Amino acid sequence: MNRLVARLIGCGMSAKVALCVLRKFPDLRSAERYVEQIEEASREQMEVLQ
């Protein structure tokens, strides 16, 4: 779980929000899929800015 929180923080999410969001998921796999989606969206936004 800490690794997922760290990945969300790396995308610009605050630690409190990341913890709150991840607690909503019923299992670790669904939380990991969510983090992957956020990372992809963050990467796409960074590509637009460059």
N, CA, C and O atoms as a MOPAC input file, in Angstrom:
PM7 MOZYME 1SCF
protein

 N      0.82300 1    -1.19400 1     0.00000 1
 C      0.00000 1     0.00000 1     0.00000 1
 C      0.86900 1     1.26000 1     0.00000 1
 O      0.55300 1     2.23900 1    -0.67700 1
 N      1.96700 1     1.22800 1     0.76500 1
 C      2.85000 1     2.39500 1     0.80700 1
 C      3.41000 1     2.72200 1    -0.56900 1
 O      3.56700 1     3.88800 1    -0.93100 1
 N      3.70700 1     1.67300 1    -1.32900 1
 C      4.24400 1     1.87200 1    -2.67200 1
 C      3.21300 1     2.55800 1    -3.56500 1
 O      3.56500 1     3.42400 1    -4.36600 1
 N      1.95800 1     2.18000 1    -3.43200 1
 C      0.90500 1     2.80800 1    -4.22600 1
 C      0.70500 1     4.26600 1    -3.83600 1
 O      0.50200 1     5.12300 1    -4.69600 1
 N      0.76300 1     4.54200 1    -2.55100 1
 C      0.65300 1     5.92900 1    -2.08100 1
 C      1.80400 1     6.75400 1    -2.64200 1
 O      1.60000 1     7.87900 1    -3.09900 1
 N      3.01300 1     6.19900 1    -2.60800 1
 C      4.18700 1     6.91600 1    -3.12800 1
 C      4.04000 1     7.19600 1    -4.62300 1
 O      4.42100 1     8.26500 1    -5.10100 1
 N      3.49200 1     6.23900 1    -5.34800 1
 C      3.29400 1     6.44700 1    -6.78500 1
 C      2.28300 1     7.55600 1    -7.05200 1
 O      2.45900 1     8.34400 1    -7.98200 1
 N      1.22800 1     7.62300 1    -6.24600 1
 C      0.24100 1     8.69600 1    -6.41600 1
 C      0.83600 1    10.05300 1    -6.04000 1
 O      0.55300 1    11.05900 1    -6.69000 1
 N      1.64600 1    10.07900 1    -5.00900 1
 C      2.31700 1    11.32500 1    -4.62700 1
 C      3.20600 1    11.78900 1    -5.77200 1
 O      3.29200 1    12.98400 1    -6.05200 1
 N      3.86700 1    10.84500 1    -6.43300 1
 C      4.69700 1    11.17500 1    -7.58000 1
 C      3.91300 1    11.77600 1    -8.73500 1
 O      4.48000 1    12.47600 1    -9.57500 1
 N      2.63100 1    11.51200 1    -8.78200 1
 C      1.75700 1    12.07400 1    -9.81700 1
 C      1.18900 1    13.43100 1    -9.40300 1
 O      0.45600 1    14.05700 1   -10.16800 1
 N      1.52500 1    13.88300 1    -8.20200 1
 C      1.07100 1    15.19500 1    -7.75800 1
 C     -0.07300 1    15.17900 1    -6.75800 1
 O     -0.59800 1    16.23600 1    -6.40400 1
 N     -0.46300 1    14.01500 1    -6.30300 1
 C     -1.54900 1    13.90200 1    -5.33100 1
 C     -0.96300 1    14.05400 1    -3.92600 1
 O      0.14600 1    13.59000 1    -3.66100 1
 N     -1.69400 1    14.69000 1    -3.04200 1
 C     -1.21100 1    14.80600 1    -1.66900 1
 C     -1.30800 1    13.44400 1    -0.97100 1
 O     -2.08900 1    12.58400 1    -1.37900 1
 N     -0.52500 1    13.26200 1     0.05800 1
 C     -0.50600 1    11.99200 1     0.78200 1
 C     -1.86800 1    11.68600 1     1.41300 1
 O     -2.32400 1    10.54300 1     1.38200 1
 N     -2.50800 1    12.69500 1     1.98000 1
 C     -3.81600 1    12.49100 1     2.61100 1
 C     -4.86700 1    12.03900 1     1.59200 1
 O     -5.64300 1    11.11900 1     1.85100 1
 N     -4.87900 1    12.68700 1     0.45000 1
 C     -5.84900 1    12.32900 1    -0.58300 1
 C     -5.55300 1    10.93100 1    -1.11200 1
 O     -6.47200 1    10.13700 1    -1.31200 1
 N     -4.27600 1    10.62600 1    -1.34100 1
 C     -3.89600 1     9.30700 1    -1.84400 1
 C     -4.35900 1     8.20900 1    -0.88700 1
 O     -4.91700 1     7.20300 1    -1.32400 1
 N     -4.13500 1     8.39400 1     0.39900 1
 C     -4.57300 1     7.39700 1     1.38100 1
 C     -6.08300 1     7.24800 1     1.38900 1
 O     -6.60100 1     6.13300 1     1.43200 1
 N     -6.77600 1     8.34800 1     1.34900 1
 C     -8.24600 1     8.32600 1     1.36800 1
 C     -8.78800 1     7.59700 1     0.14400 1
 O     -9.69200 1     6.77000 1     0.25800 1
 N     -8.23600 1     7.90300 1    -1.01900 1
 C     -8.69800 1     7.28000 1    -2.25700 1
 C     -8.42500 1     5.77900 1    -2.24100 1
 O     -9.30300 1     4.98700 1    -2.58400 1
 N     -7.22500 1     5.38600 1    -1.84900 1
 C     -6.86700 1     3.97200 1    -1.88400 1
 C     -7.66000 1     3.13600 1    -0.87800 1
 O     -7.85700 1     1.94000 1    -1.08800 1
 N     -8.10800 1     3.74600 1     0.19300 1
 C     -8.92400 1     3.01700 1     1.18000 1
 C    -10.30000 1     2.64700 1     0.63400 1
 O    -10.96500 1     1.76100 1     1.17000 1
 N    -10.72100 1     3.31400 1    -0.41700 1
 C    -12.03600 1     3.05900 1    -1.00400 1
 C    -12.07300 1     1.76800 1    -1.82800 1
 O    -13.15100 1     1.24600 1    -2.10900 1
 N    -10.91000 1     1.25600 1    -2.21400 1
 C    -10.87500 1     0.07300 1    -3.07500 1
 C    -10.97900 1    -1.19700 1    -2.25100 1
 O    -10.38200 1    -1.30100 1    -1.17900 1
 N    -11.74700 1    -2.17300 1    -2.75500 1
 C    -11.97700 1    -3.40400 1    -1.99300 1
 C    -10.75900 1    -4.32800 1    -1.93200 1
 O    -10.62500 1    -5.11000 1    -0.99100 1
 N     -9.86600 1    -4.24400 1    -2.93300 1
 C     -8.68900 1    -5.11500 1    -2.92000 1
 C     -7.49000 1    -4.38400 1    -3.52000 1
 O     -7.63200 1    -3.34600 1    -4.16600 1
 N     -6.33800 1    -4.93800 1    -3.29600 1
 C     -5.08800 1    -4.31100 1    -3.72500 1
 C     -4.98300 1    -4.24600 1    -5.24500 1
 O     -4.45900 1    -3.26700 1    -5.77800 1
 N     -5.45900 1    -5.24700 1    -5.94400 1
 C     -5.35100 1    -5.27000 1    -7.40900 1
 C     -6.14900 1    -4.13500 1    -8.04000 1
 O     -5.66100 1    -3.49000 1    -8.96900 1
 N     -7.34100 1    -3.88000 1    -7.56800 1
 C     -8.14000 1    -2.78100 1    -8.13900 1
 C     -7.50400 1    -1.43300 1    -7.81100 1
 O     -7.56000 1    -0.51300 1    -8.62700 1
 N     -6.90900 1    -1.30500 1    -6.64300 1
 C     -6.20600 1    -0.07300 1    -6.29100 1
 C     -5.00100 1     0.12900 1    -7.19800 1
 O     -4.71200 1     1.25200 1    -7.61200 1
 N     -4.30500 1    -0.94300 1    -7.50300 1
 C     -3.13200 1    -0.84400 1    -8.37800 1
 C     -3.54100 1    -0.43500 1    -9.79700 1
 O     -2.84300 1     0.34900 1   -10.44100 1
 N     -4.65600 1    -0.95700 1   -10.28000 1
 C     -5.15100 1    -0.55500 1   -11.60300 1
 C     -5.48600 1     0.93200 1   -11.62000 1
 O     -5.21400 1     1.62000 1   -12.60300 1
 N     -6.07400 1     1.42700 1   -10.53700 1
 C     -6.38900 1     2.85100 1   -10.44600 1
 C     -5.11400 1     3.68700 1   -10.51000 1
 O     -5.05600 1     4.68700 1   -11.22500 1
 N     -4.09600 1     3.27300 1    -9.76100 1
 C     -2.82600 1     4.00500 1    -9.75000 1
 C     -2.21700 1     4.01000 1   -11.15000 1
 O     -1.69200 1     5.03300 1   -11.58900 1
 N     -2.28200 1     2.89700 1   -11.84200 1
 C     -1.75400 1     2.83200 1   -13.21000 1
 C     -2.48700 1     3.80100 1   -14.13200 1
 O     -1.86600 1     4.42700 1   -14.99100 1
 N     -3.79900 1     3.92900 1   -13.96300 1
 C     -4.57000 1     4.86200 1   -14.78200 1
 C     -4.16500 1     6.30700 1   -14.47800 1
 O     -4.03400 1     7.12300 1   -15.39100 1
 N     -3.97300 1     6.61600 1   -13.21700 1
 C     -3.55600 1     7.96700 1   -12.82800 1
 C     -2.16800 1     8.27800 1   -13.38000 1
 O     -1.92600 1     9.37700 1   -13.87900 1
 N     -1.25800 1     7.30900 1   -13.29000 1
 C      0.09200 1     7.51300 1   -13.82800 1
 C      0.05600 1     7.75700 1   -15.33600 1
 O      0.77600 1     8.61800 1   -15.84400 1
 N     -0.76700 1     7.01600 1   -16.04200 1
 C     -0.87400 1     7.19200 1   -17.49100 1
 C     -1.42800 1     8.58100 1   -17.82100 1
 O     -0.91900 1     9.25700 1   -18.71500 1
 N     -2.45700 1     9.00000 1   -17.10900 1
 C     -3.03600 1    10.32900 1   -17.33100 1
 C     -2.01800 1    11.41500 1   -17.01600 1
 O     -1.93500 1    12.41400 1   -17.73100 1
 N     -1.25700 1    11.23300 1   -15.97200 1
 C     -0.23100 1    12.20000 1   -15.58000 1
 C      0.85600 1    12.27000 1   -16.64700 1
 O      1.32900 1    13.35500 1   -16.98600 1
 N      1.24900 1    11.12400 1   -17.17100 1
 C      2.28000 1    11.06500 1   -18.21200 1
 C      1.79600 1    11.78600 1   -19.47500 1
 O      2.55300 1    12.52800 1   -20.10000 1
 N      0.53800 1    11.56500 1   -19.84200 1
 C     -0.03500 1    12.21800 1   -21.01400 1
 C     -0.04800 1    13.74300 1   -20.84500 1
 O      0.24400 1    14.47500 1   -21.79000 1
 N     -0.38200 1    14.21200 1   -19.65900 1
 C     -0.40700 1    15.64800 1   -19.40800 1
 C      0.99900 1    16.23700 1   -19.49800 1
 O      1.18000 1    17.34300 1   -20.00700 1
 N      1.98400 1    15.50400 1   -19.00900 1
 C      3.35900 1    15.99700 1   -19.06600 1
 C      3.85700 1    16.05900 1   -20.50700 1
 O      4.61600 1    16.96400 1   -20.85300 1
 N      3.44400 1    15.11300 1   -21.35500 1
 C      3.83800 1    15.12600 1   -22.75800 1
 C      3.26200 1    16.34700 1   -23.47100 1
 O      3.91700 1    16.92800 1   -24.33700 1
 N      2.05600 1    16.73300 1   -23.11400 1
 C      1.43200 1    17.89900 1   -23.73300 1
 C      2.20900 1    19.15800 1   -23.34900 1
 O      2.36300 1    20.06100 1   -24.17200 1
 N      2.68800 1    19.22900 1   -22.13800 1
 C      3.39500 1    20.41800 1   -21.66500 1
 C      4.80500 1    20.53700 1   -22.23900 1
 O      5.37200 1    21.63000 1   -22.25900 1
 N      5.36400 1    19.45000 1   -22.69600 1
 C      6.74600 1    19.51200 1   -23.21600 1
 C      6.78000 1    19.91400 1   -24.61900 1
 O      7.85700 1    20.01400 1   -25.20600 1

